[in-house]
Amino acid sequence: MGILSMIFSKDYKDITSEELRVMMKEKNKYQFLDVRTKQEYKSGHAFGFNKNIDYYKFSRNHSMLERIDLDKPVVVMCQTGARSNGTCRMLSKMGCKEVYNFKRGIRNYHGTITNK
């Protein structure tokens, strides 16, 4: 592996809508984390994404991520994929073994949206 690939490699996987749909059928196997603000989350989130931790808050205070079980796979979503990308990098560095980024965010999500 070259030095550039080591620098720019990532320890998480970007997933598509189809891959997310399959993962959501096995909801007990994964943790589903929405990293948008509380207001964004309450206005509508993907059904099954029952954990909401605001990226803008935990990016300065990593201890907020202690609610995540690092031994259980985590699927992360935000509005467009940018915040979830950063979250995936942080979780990987914290030692989370399996991390998945829903790469285009809730804007690309075609499943059930709920505000409960």
Phi, psi and omega in degrees: 000129180284165182298321180294319179292329177291321181291317187261004179289157178233150183258028178217169184240132170283137180238156180266174177302319180295315179296320178297317180301319178294316181297323182291340175288339177249052190301334180283345181278338187237160167255132181249116188241124175258124185252021175281173178294162179302320179296315178299315181299313182292334180284347177151125179224162180295128178303129181103339176275081190268000175248130177232116175230119185294118180305318184294335178274312185281344177294338176260343183222084186299342181297339177297335181281358179294346176287351180267131176281110184291346180268354181247135181305142181239133174249126186244138179224147172222207182283313186235349182111346182288309181294322179293326176299312178297321179296317179300319178298316180297314181298320178298316180293332179282351177107007178294129188284320183230115182230134181233134179251119173283101202293338179244011174070187185297336176298336181258004184275130183248014180265198182287131176253134180228159174238022179259000000 
